[in-house]
Amino acid sequence: MARERSEEDQITEGVQPEALADEHLTGADEAVSAEIEDPSAAEREQAEEALHEEAESADALHDEIIKLQEQLTVQKDLALRAQAEEQNARRRAQQDVERARKFAVEKLLQDLLPVVDNLERALATIDTKDEANKALVEGIELTHKSFVDTLTKNSVEVVDPAGEPFDPELHQAMTQVPNGEVEPNTVMDVFQKGYRLNGRLVRPAMVVVSKAP
């Protein structure tokens, strides 16, 4: 027995370490190779289906994101439009209020202008050189001045275009008279003065206009 064990030890001792390591690695490779097996056709088909489903899910998610972005863009546009409409409505309301404030007395002014006209006609017909009419003239003049000053304080402007070029936007020509001493279309006489309220024409001036002889 001692002799046989000694021979085995000698055989083991005679084998190089590298040979033992190669033998060990070869055995491990054979074990790994035995463990790794090629997937079956069913497994490959299942894996392909899983990949296809994931791709479809990713495409669907991308489409949903695009759709949501489009909806967000539409909602932003609607919000901007609504904001712009609200601002326009507020601006129009402010303009209406301002216009109403500026021209609220327009109807009253139209009713009062004949009073001014009558005062001016009275002054034009009274003999101011007659001492008997002095007090009457002074009273009418003071009343007329007070009236005109009140109109001026309320943004009423008198349109008295005597000697000025005819303006169809402000004047109403009652007649044309040939006259070689002035330029054609010149206001020669004013039958009735015109008036503007805050720049808006309330009544045009009625005038006589010159024309070439």
Phi, psi and omega per residue, in radians:
M1 nan -0.763 3.121
A2 -1.067 -0.618 -3.121
R3 -1.256 -0.696 3.139
E4 -1.144 -0.753 3.136
R5 -1.103 -0.618 3.137
S6 -1.169 -0.664 3.109
E7 -1.172 -0.685 3.100
E8 -1.112 -0.719 3.131
D9 -1.103 -0.666 3.127
Q10 -1.142 -0.677 3.126
I11 -1.128 -0.773 3.139
T12 -1.113 -0.725 3.141
E13 -1.191 -0.482 -3.122
G14 -1.350 -0.286 -3.138
V15 -1.437 2.336 -3.132
Q16 -1.272 2.650 3.110
P17 -1.089 -0.647 -3.134
E18 -1.063 -0.679 -3.136
A19 -1.151 -0.706 3.100
L20 -1.117 -0.700 3.140
A21 -1.142 -0.743 3.122
D22 -1.089 -0.682 3.129
E23 -1.133 -0.647 3.140
H24 -1.188 -0.758 -3.141
L25 -1.143 -0.695 3.132
T26 -1.081 -0.692 3.109
G27 -1.164 -0.654 3.130
A28 -1.178 -0.732 3.131
D29 -1.072 -0.699 3.132
E30 -1.133 -0.599 3.139
A31 -1.208 -0.761 3.128
V32 -1.123 -0.745 3.131
S33 -1.084 -0.558 3.123
A34 -1.284 -0.536 -3.118
E35 -1.337 -0.671 -3.105
I36 -1.369 2.127 3.134
E37 -2.160 2.559 3.074
D38 -1.161 2.408 3.128
P39 -1.149 2.628 3.120
S40 -1.341 2.948 3.134
A41 -1.087 -0.671 3.135
A42 -1.138 -0.705 3.126
E43 -1.164 -0.718 3.103
R44 -1.104 -0.735 3.135
E45 -1.124 -0.687 3.108
Q46 -1.137 -0.716 3.112
A47 -1.128 -0.739 3.120
E48 -1.110 -0.711 3.101
E49 -1.099 -0.687 3.126
A50 -1.125 -0.748 3.100
L51 -1.120 -0.698 3.133
H52 -1.131 -0.711 3.116
E53 -1.138 -0.706 3.104
E54 -1.105 -0.696 3.122
A55 -1.137 -0.754 3.116
E56 -1.111 -0.703 3.120
S57 -1.107 -0.703 3.115
A58 -1.149 -0.716 3.106
D59 -1.116 -0.753 3.136
A60 -1.100 -0.724 3.120
L61 -1.115 -0.707 3.110
H62 -1.109 -0.765 3.107
D63 -1.084 -0.698 3.135
E64 -1.143 -0.689 3.100
I65 -1.093 -0.776 3.123
I66 -1.085 -0.753 3.137
K67 -1.084 -0.740 3.125
L68 -1.149 -0.667 3.091
Q69 -1.114 -0.709 3.103
E70 -1.124 -0.745 3.103
Q71 -1.103 -0.673 3.114
L72 -1.120 -0.717 3.110
T73 -1.086 -0.765 3.130
V74 -1.095 -0.761 -3.140
Q75 -1.138 -0.666 3.090
K76 -1.112 -0.740 3.126
D77 -1.098 -0.743 3.113
L78 -1.114 -0.685 3.129
A79 -1.138 -0.719 3.108
L80 -1.130 -0.723 3.116
R81 -1.095 -0.754 3.139
A82 -1.112 -0.696 3.115
Q83 -1.129 -0.740 3.125
A84 -1.130 -0.723 3.114
E85 -1.118 -0.675 3.115
E86 -1.125 -0.736 3.117
Q87 -1.134 -0.719 3.118
N88 -1.115 -0.730 3.122
A89 -1.108 -0.720 3.122
R90 -1.145 -0.695 3.132
R91 -1.151 -0.735 3.115
R92 -1.111 -0.699 3.119
A93 -1.105 -0.734 3.112
Q94 -1.113 -0.705 3.120
Q95 -1.143 -0.688 3.110
D96 -1.116 -0.724 3.123
V97 -1.122 -0.766 3.140
E98 -1.128 -0.729 3.123
R99 -1.116 -0.732 3.123
A100 -1.118 -0.665 3.125
R101 -1.163 -0.721 -3.089
K102 -1.218 -0.665 -2.992
F103 -1.988 0.357 -3.136
A104 -1.137 -0.503 -3.087
V105 -1.662 0.187 -3.078
E106 -1.071 -0.794 -3.139
K107 -1.118 -0.732 3.103
L108 -1.101 -0.705 3.128
L109 -1.076 -0.760 3.123
Q110 -1.053 -0.587 3.124
D111 -1.338 -0.452 -3.095
L112 -1.561 -0.380 -3.085
L113 -1.045 -0.657 3.081
P114 -1.041 -0.501 3.088
V115 -1.124 -0.764 3.098
V116 -1.079 -0.756 3.129
D117 -1.024 -0.757 -3.125
N118 -1.143 -0.681 3.091
L119 -1.092 -0.725 3.141
E120 -1.202 -0.660 3.085
R121 -1.151 -0.678 3.120
A122 -1.084 -0.757 3.120
L123 -1.142 -0.583 -3.114
A124 -1.272 -0.473 -3.060
T125 -1.675 -0.354 -3.112
I126 -1.380 2.424 3.071
D127 -1.338 1.786 -3.081
T128 -1.283 -0.272 -3.139
K129 -1.394 -0.306 -3.127
D130 -1.368 2.138 -3.127
E131 -1.089 -0.449 -3.135
A132 -1.196 -0.416 -3.119
N133 -1.693 0.042 -3.040
K134 -1.037 -0.854 -3.110
A135 -1.128 -0.685 3.123
L136 -1.130 -0.758 3.136
V137 -1.103 -0.783 -3.139
E138 -1.068 -0.697 3.139
G139 -1.137 -0.752 3.128
I140 -1.165 -0.720 -3.138
E141 -1.098 -0.741 3.131
L142 -1.146 -0.710 3.112
T143 -1.115 -0.762 3.128
H144 -1.109 -0.777 3.138
K145 -1.092 -0.766 3.125
S146 -1.067 -0.701 -3.141
F147 -1.114 -0.843 -3.110
V148 -1.144 -0.686 3.111
D149 -1.092 -0.688 3.100
T150 -1.119 -0.726 3.096
L151 -1.093 -0.720 -3.139
T152 -1.114 -0.711 3.112
K153 -1.091 -0.426 -3.131
N154 -1.780 0.502 3.024
S155 1.125 0.571 3.067
V156 -1.757 2.245 -3.090
E157 -2.001 2.347 3.129
V158 -1.452 2.379 3.068
V159 -1.884 1.759 -3.121
D160 -2.191 1.512 -2.923
P161 -1.621 0.464 -3.121
A162 -1.000 2.214 3.141
G163 1.458 -0.058 -3.122
E164 -1.677 2.823 3.060
P165 -1.119 2.564 -3.136
F166 -1.194 2.294 3.137
D167 -2.148 1.876 -3.107
P168 -1.099 -0.296 3.105
E169 -1.320 -0.407 -3.070
L170 -2.111 -0.340 -3.008
H171 -2.082 2.637 3.040
Q172 -2.101 1.993 -3.090
A173 -1.346 2.098 3.098
M174 -1.477 -0.596 3.131
T175 -2.839 2.850 3.050
Q176 -2.071 2.383 -3.092
V177 -2.161 2.239 3.074
P178 -1.088 2.340 -3.126
N179 -2.728 2.093 3.140
G180 -1.570 -0.076 -3.088
E181 -1.542 -0.310 3.138
V182 -2.203 2.868 3.109
E183 -1.162 2.549 3.046
P184 -1.005 2.644 -3.126
N185 1.118 0.604 3.029
T186 -1.825 2.436 3.119
V187 -1.281 1.993 -3.118
M188 -1.567 -0.624 -3.090
D189 -2.609 2.660 -3.139
V190 -2.037 1.966 3.074
F191 -1.243 -0.749 -3.080
Q192 -2.591 2.239 -3.123
K193 -1.174 2.662 3.055
G194 -1.767 2.950 -3.120
Y195 -2.505 2.534 3.058
R196 -2.174 2.474 3.111
L197 -2.016 1.970 -3.101
N198 0.901 0.719 3.099
G199 1.526 -0.248 3.132
R200 -1.594 2.299 -3.128
L201 -1.242 2.100 3.100
V202 -1.605 -0.695 3.122
R203 -2.605 2.239 3.120
P204 -1.294 2.720 3.074
A205 -1.389 2.321 3.107
M206 -1.593 2.103 -2.924
V207 -2.364 2.867 2.981
V208 -1.838 2.249 -3.029
V209 -1.979 2.464 3.126
S210 -1.444 2.722 3.019
K211 -2.475 2.874 -3.099
A212 -1.147 2.472 3.135
P213 -1.113 nan nan
